[in-house]
């Protein structure tokens, strides 16, 4: 199903959707074998500092580990992580060896979820902000309504995750149904941490420079911390 040269696959109905990134300035993919060595470094080809990293062991049942520059409110964020496959809050654990990534490499400890024995195979997906195209960001909720304007463009795809509350990974996009303006529980939402079908929820409204948030604890609780990724 994955060898089609005109799309992502064959024999799929319109009920399926994928999001596909091209390797370049804003996205890179790296595969590596574990070596169970603390402080191990892995090189990448992003050409800039990764701001969000997803890591998954490919041949054993391990969680998806996510590092993000906005964890812990942006203070020493690479000492913390969240998991893509559940709604847990951020954890102070040195998956990234308490070391910020650089424009050429990222650092890992010897945990099996990111760098186990030599028989473990891993994949890492690296994301970075590119002006006018993508934005890796974070914000603090205010419990009311607020506008996030540092995106710098109108997003067509948006992921939001609370770092401090047990809410899931909200995903909206304009193809499935995400209003550019207006309000109401009409956003078609998927959750990366569950296998459920899309639901309707008022997640946010896209604007010319970012998105407006409603008064909702899942995306805008008072003094709660959130991370996001937006793409044009």
C-alpha positions in Angstrom: 0.0 0.0 0.0 3.0 2.3 0.5 4.6 2.0 -2.9 2.3 4.3 -4.9 4.1 7.0 -6.9 1.0 9.2 -7.1 0.3 9.5 -3.4 0.7 7.8 0.0 -0.9 4.5 -0.9 -3.6 2.6 -2.8 -7.1 1.2 -1.9 -7.7 3.8 0.8 -11.1 5.5 1.2 -11.6 9.2 1.8 -12.1 8.5 5.5 -8.3 8.3 5.8 -5.9 11.2 6.0 -2.2 11.6 6.4 0.1 14.5 7.0 3.4 14.3 5.2 6.6 16.3 5.8 9.4 16.8 3.3 12.9 16.5 4.8 14.5 20.0 4.8 15.0 23.0 7.0 11.9 22.3 9.1 11.9 18.5 9.3 14.3 15.6 9.4 14.2 11.9 10.1 17.0 9.9 11.6 17.3 6.2 12.3 19.9 4.7 14.6 20.7 1.6 16.7 20.8 1.8 20.4 24.1 1.4 22.3 22.9 1.9 25.9 25.5 4.5 26.6 24.6 7.7 28.5 25.6 10.8 26.7 25.4 9.2 23.3 25.0 11.7 20.4 23.1 11.2 17.2 23.8 13.4 14.2 21.0 14.9 12.1 20.7 16.9 8.9 18.2 19.6 9.9 20.7 22.4 9.5 19.4 24.2 12.5 18.6 23.5 16.1 15.7 21.0 16.5 12.9 22.5 18.7 10.8 19.4 18.9 11.9 15.7 18.7 9.8 12.5 18.6 11.6 9.2 19.2 10.2 5.7 18.9 11.8 2.3 19.3 10.9 0.3 16.1 11.3 -3.3 17.3 10.2 -3.3 20.9 7.1 -2.0 22.7 8.2 1.3 24.0 6.5 4.7 24.3 6.9 7.6 22.0 9.2 10.1 23.8 8.8 13.8 22.9 11.2 16.6 23.7 10.1 20.2 23.1 11.7 23.6 23.6 8.6 24.8 25.5 8.5 22.1 28.2 8.9 23.4 31.8 7.8 26.8 30.5 10.9 27.0 28.3 13.4 26.8 31.2 15.8 23.9 30.8 13.2 22.2 28.6 15.4 19.3 27.5 15.5 18.0 31.1 11.8 17.2 30.6 9.7 15.1 28.2 6.1 14.1 27.3 4.8 11.0 25.5 3.0 11.1 22.2 1.0 7.9 23.0 -0.7 9.2 26.1 -2.0 12.3 27.8 0.4 12.4 30.7 2.0 15.6 31.9 5.6 16.5 31.4 8.2 14.3 33.3 11.5 15.4 34.7 13.6 12.5 33.3 16.9 12.7 31.4 15.9 11.0 28.1 17.9 13.7 26.3 20.7 13.5 28.9 19.6 17.0 30.2 21.3 18.4 27.1 19.9 20.7 24.5 20.2 19.6 20.9 22.5 21.5 18.5 22.3 22.2 14.8 24.1 19.0 14.1 23.2 16.5 16.8 21.1 15.5 19.8 22.1 13.7 23.0 20.5 10.7 24.7 20.8 8.8 27.9 20.7 5.0 28.1 16.9 4.5 28.6 15.4 1.8 26.5 12.8 4.2 25.1 15.5 6.2 23.4 18.8 4.3 23.5 18.6 0.7 24.7 20.8 -2.2 23.8 22.4 -2.7 20.4 19.5 -4.9 19.3 17.0 -1.9 19.6 16.3 0.1 16.4 15.0 3.7 16.7 13.5 6.4 14.6 13.7 10.1 15.5 11.6 12.9 13.9 13.0 16.4 14.3 11.0 19.6 13.8 12.1 23.2 13.7 10.5 26.6 13.0 10.9 28.0 9.5 9.6 31.6 9.0 6.3 31.6 7.2 6.1 27.8 7.1 6.3 26.1 10.5 6.4 27.2 14.2 7.3 25.2 17.3 6.1 27.3 20.2 4.6 27.4 23.7 2.4 29.6 25.8 0.8 30.0 29.3 -3.0 29.7 29.5 -5.0 32.5 31.1 -8.3 30.8 31.7 -10.2 33.3 29.5 -9.5 34.0 25.9 -6.2 34.9 24.3 -4.5 35.3 21.0 -1.2 33.5 20.1 0.4 35.8 17.6 4.0 34.7 17.5 3.3 32.0 14.8 3.7 34.6 12.1 1.4 33.1 9.5 -2.1 31.5 9.2 -1.8 27.9 10.2 -3.5 25.1 8.3 -2.4 22.4 10.7 -2.1 22.7 14.5 -1.1 20.4 17.4 -1.6 21.5 21.0 -0.6 19.6 24.2 -0.9 20.7 27.8 2.4 20.1 29.5 0.9 20.5 33.0 -2.5 18.8 32.7 -3.6 15.4 31.6 -5.2 16.5 28.3 -4.5 14.7 25.0 -2.7 15.9 21.9 -5.3 18.1 20.1 -4.9 18.0 16.3 -6.9 20.2 13.9 -6.4 21.1 10.2 -8.2 23.0 7.5 -8.7 19.9 5.3 -10.9 18.0 7.7 -12.6 21.1 9.0 -11.0 23.9 11.0 -12.7 27.3 10.7 -10.3 30.2 9.9 -12.5 32.5 12.0 -15.5 32.2 14.2 -16.2 30.2 17.3 -18.2 27.2 18.5 -17.7 23.5 19.0 -17.2 22.9 15.3 -13.5 22.1 14.9 -12.9 18.5 13.7 -10.4 17.2 16.2 -8.2 14.2 16.3 -6.1 13.1 19.3 -2.6 11.7 18.6 -2.7 9.7 21.8 -5.9 7.8 21.1 -7.3 5.6 18.3 -10.7 7.2 18.4 -12.5 8.8 15.5 -12.5 12.6 15.2 -14.7 14.6 17.4 -16.1 18.2 17.4 -14.5 20.7 19.8 -13.7 24.4 20.0 -9.9 24.1 20.0 -8.9 27.4 18.4 -9.5 29.8 15.5 -6.8 30.5 13.0 -5.8 34.1 12.4 -3.4 35.9 10.1 -0.6 35.6 12.7 -1.5 32.5 14.7 -4.6 31.4 16.5 -7.2 32.5 19.0 -7.9 30.3 22.0 -11.2 29.9 23.8 -11.8 29.6 27.5 -11.1 25.9 27.8 -8.8 24.0 30.2 -7.6 21.6 27.5 -5.9 24.4 25.5 -6.1 27.5 27.8 -6.3 26.8 31.5 -5.3 29.5 33.9 -1.5 29.5 34.5 -1.2 26.1 32.8 1.6 25.5 30.3 1.1 24.4 26.7 3.3 23.4 23.8 2.3 23.6 20.1 3.4 22.9 16.6 1.8 24.9 13.7 2.3 24.5 9.9 1.1 26.7 7.1 
